[in-house]
Amino acid sequence: MALEMFNLNGRRALVTGSTQGIGFGLARGLAQAGATVVLNGRAAEKTFAAAERLRSYGFTVEEAAFDVTDGAAAAEAVDQIEADRGAIDILLNNAGINRRAALHEQDEADWRAVIDTNLNSVFLVSKAVARHMIPRGRGKIVNTCSVMSELARPTVGAYASAKGALRMLTRSMCADWGPLGIQANGIAPGYFKTELTGPLADDPAFNTWLEGRTPNGRWGEIDDLVGAAIYLSAPASDFVNGHLLAVDGGLTVVV
């Protein structure tokens, strides 16, 4: 009975930014829990290739290539999924980029791109999906936040600003949509080896610092995030709303 609370059979999950890295890993995890996953990326060919990889494992996978920063495109894609394939029960907002620079050297276009991809896209896609969830009186929204939702480091001001605002957007979703049957929560990954963190992973000094700073003594592996994503997408979290779940090896609780 308890394990049934984590069963995603019969659920459809749209995962943005899911052609590689954390997004792909989380989509695979939701599929392993029984969900039909809809992969998303900007490039149709890359999105299809990622979907084919998951299908090769025997999972039920769909794809929807669209630019999450384009509100009209996002709304059209969501409406088409709902009309042609069925209800989106779970939305996992994962699309993200980082452009590293000290604030006084940050290019304006890079600043806007980071805010647009990491924050504005979540509002746009979530609004499009929520308009379908609200009449049904149910739905799960999971936002990939970050330890940078609460902390700051040099050269990641744009990213930290976006992720900090995303934490409050998640809480605002709870305030507005919780009474309408939707649970909106966030996952805050610590340091994981992905395309975004490549420059840090290649720096021996940073590796030494991180492993010494993190109580678990290591970088995160993408599989470390899967349990949190399943929990926040499943009936097990029906009374959890507006919460930010840190998956960081204890990084944010020690000094």
C-alpha positions in Angstrom: 0.0 0.0 0.0 2.7 2.5 0.9 4.6 1.9 -2.3 1.4 2.6 -4.3 1.7 6.2 -3.1 4.8 6.6 -5.3 3.2 4.9 -8.3 2.9 7.1 -11.4 1.1 4.6 -13.7 -1.4 6.4 -15.9 0.2 9.8 -15.3 1.6 12.0 -18.0 4.6 14.2 -17.1 5.9 17.1 -19.2 9.6 17.7 -18.4 11.1 20.8 -19.9 14.8 21.0 -20.7 15.0 17.2 -20.8 17.1 16.2 -23.7 20.3 15.9 -21.5 21.7 16.2 -18.0 19.4 16.5 -15.0 16.3 16.9 -17.1 16.9 13.7 -19.0 17.7 11.8 -15.8 14.6 13.0 -14.0 12.4 12.1 -17.0 13.9 8.6 -17.0 13.2 8.4 -13.3 9.5 9.4 -13.7 9.2 6.8 -16.5 10.7 4.1 -14.3 7.9 5.0 -11.8 5.3 4.4 -14.5 4.7 7.8 -16.0 4.3 8.6 -19.7 7.0 11.3 -20.1 6.9 14.1 -22.6 10.4 15.3 -23.4 11.0 18.9 -24.3 13.8 20.9 -25.9 14.1 23.6 -28.4 15.6 21.5 -31.2 13.2 18.9 -32.7 16.0 16.5 -33.8 17.7 16.5 -30.4 14.4 16.1 -28.6 13.5 13.1 -30.8 16.9 11.5 -30.3 16.5 11.8 -26.5 13.0 10.3 -26.7 14.3 7.4 -28.8 17.0 6.7 -26.1 14.3 6.3 -23.4 12.0 4.3 -25.7 14.9 1.8 -26.2 14.6 1.1 -22.4 10.9 0.2 -22.9 9.4 3.4 -21.6 6.4 5.2 -23.0 7.8 8.5 -24.2 6.4 11.4 -26.2 8.2 14.6 -27.3 7.2 18.2 -27.7 9.9 20.5 -29.1 9.2 24.2 -28.3 11.0 27.2 -26.9 10.0 27.5 -23.2 10.8 31.2 -23.2 8.1 31.9 -25.9 4.8 32.1 -24.1 2.7 31.7 -27.3 4.7 28.6 -28.4 4.4 27.1 -24.9 0.7 27.6 -24.7 0.2 26.2 -28.2 2.3 23.1 -27.4 0.5 22.5 -24.1 -2.9 22.8 -25.7 -1.9 20.4 -28.4 -0.6 17.8 -25.9 -3.8 18.1 -24.0 -6.0 17.8 -27.1 -4.1 15.0 -28.9 -2.5 12.9 -26.2 -4.3 13.5 -23.0 -4.0 15.4 -19.7 -0.7 16.7 -18.4 -0.8 15.5 -14.7 2.7 16.5 -13.8 4.9 19.4 -15.0 8.6 19.4 -14.1 10.2 22.7 -15.0 13.8 22.0 -15.5 15.0 24.1 -18.4 18.0 26.2 -17.4 21.2 27.9 -18.4 24.1 29.8 -16.7 26.3 32.6 -18.0 29.1 33.2 -15.6 30.5 36.7 -15.0 31.0 39.1 -12.1 28.0 41.4 -11.9 30.0 44.5 -13.0 31.2 42.5 -16.1 27.9 40.8 -16.9 26.7 41.3 -20.4 23.1 42.6 -20.5 22.0 40.0 -23.1 23.4 37.2 -21.0 21.7 38.5 -17.9 18.4 38.6 -19.7 18.9 35.1 -21.3 19.5 33.6 -17.8 16.5 35.2 -16.2 14.3 34.4 -19.2 15.3 30.7 -19.3 15.5 30.0 -15.6 12.6 32.1 -14.3 10.3 33.5 -17.0 9.9 30.2 -18.8 8.6 28.5 -15.6 5.9 31.1 -15.3 4.9 30.8 -19.0 4.8 27.0 -19.1 3.2 26.6 -15.7 0.5 29.1 -16.6 -0.3 27.2 -19.8 -0.4 23.9 -17.9 -2.3 25.2 -14.9 -5.1 26.4 -17.1 -5.8 22.7 -17.9 -5.1 21.4 -14.4 -7.4 23.9 -12.6 -10.7 22.6 -14.2 -9.7 19.1 -13.3 -8.9 20.1 -9.7 -5.6 18.3 -9.5 -2.0 18.5 -10.7 1.6 18.5 -9.7 4.2 21.1 -10.6 7.8 20.5 -9.7 10.4 23.3 -10.3 14.1 22.7 -10.4 15.4 25.4 -8.2 19.0 25.3 -6.7 21.0 25.8 -3.6 21.5 29.2 -5.3 17.9 29.8 -4.5 19.3 30.6 -1.0 23.0 31.1 -1.4 25.3 33.2 -3.6 28.8 32.8 -5.1 30.9 35.0 -7.2 30.2 35.1 -11.0 26.7 33.5 -10.8 24.6 36.6 -9.9 22.2 36.2 -12.8 21.7 32.5 -12.0 21.3 33.0 -8.3 18.8 35.9 -8.9 16.7 33.7 -11.2 16.8 30.7 -8.8 16.0 32.9 -5.8 13.0 34.3 -7.6 12.0 30.8 -8.7 11.8 29.8 -5.0 9.2 32.6 -4.4 7.4 31.8 -7.7 7.0 28.3 -6.4 5.5 29.6 -3.2 3.2 31.9 -5.2 2.0 29.0 -7.2 1.1 27.3 -3.9 -0.8 30.5 -2.8 -2.8 30.9 -6.0 -3.2 27.3 -7.2 -3.2 25.3 -3.9 -6.8 26.1 -3.2 -7.6 24.9 -6.8 -6.1 21.4 -6.2 -2.5 21.9 -7.5 0.7 21.1 -5.5 3.7 23.2 -6.5 7.1 22.4 -5.0 10.7 22.8 -5.8 13.8 20.7 -5.7 17.1 22.4 -4.8 20.0 20.4 -6.1 23.4 21.0 -4.7 26.5 20.5 -6.9 25.9 17.9 -9.6 28.3 17.1 -12.5 26.3 18.3 -15.6 26.9 20.4 -18.6 26.3 23.6 -16.6 28.9 22.7 -13.9 31.6 21.5 -16.3 33.9 24.4 -15.7 33.8 23.8 -11.9 34.2 20.0 -12.2 37.3 20.6 -14.3 38.9 22.8 -11.5 40.9 20.7 -9.0 40.8 23.5 -6.4 37.0 23.7 -6.6 36.7 19.9 -6.4 38.8 19.9 -3.2 36.7 22.8 -1.7 33.4 21.2 -2.6 34.2 17.7 -1.3 35.4 19.3 2.0 32.5 21.7 2.3 29.8 19.0 1.7 29.0 16.7 4.6 28.5 13.8 2.3 31.9 14.5 0.9 31.1 14.2 -2.9 29.4 15.7 -5.9 25.8 14.7 -6.4 24.8 12.0 -9.0 21.7 12.6 -11.1 20.1 9.5 -9.6 20.3 11.2 -6.2 17.5 13.5 -7.5 15.2 10.9 -8.8 13.6 9.9 -5.5 12.8 13.6 -4.7 11.2 14.1 -8.2 9.1 11.0 -7.9 7.9 11.9 -4.4 6.9 15.4 -5.4 5.1 14.1 -8.5 3.3 11.3 -6.7 0.3 11.0 -4.3 2.8 10.6 -1.5 3.2 14.4 -1.5 -0.5 15.4 -1.8 -0.3 17.5 1.4 3.1 19.1 0.6 2.8 22.5 -1.1 5.2 25.4 -1.6 8.1 23.4 -0.2 11.7 23.6 -1.4 13.4 20.2 -0.9 17.2 20.4 -0.8 19.1 17.5 -2.3 22.6 18.8 -1.6 24.4 16.3 0.6 24.0 18.7 3.5 25.8 21.6 1.9 23.3 24.3 2.9 23.1 23.3 6.6 26.7 23.7 7.6 29.1 26.6 7.7 
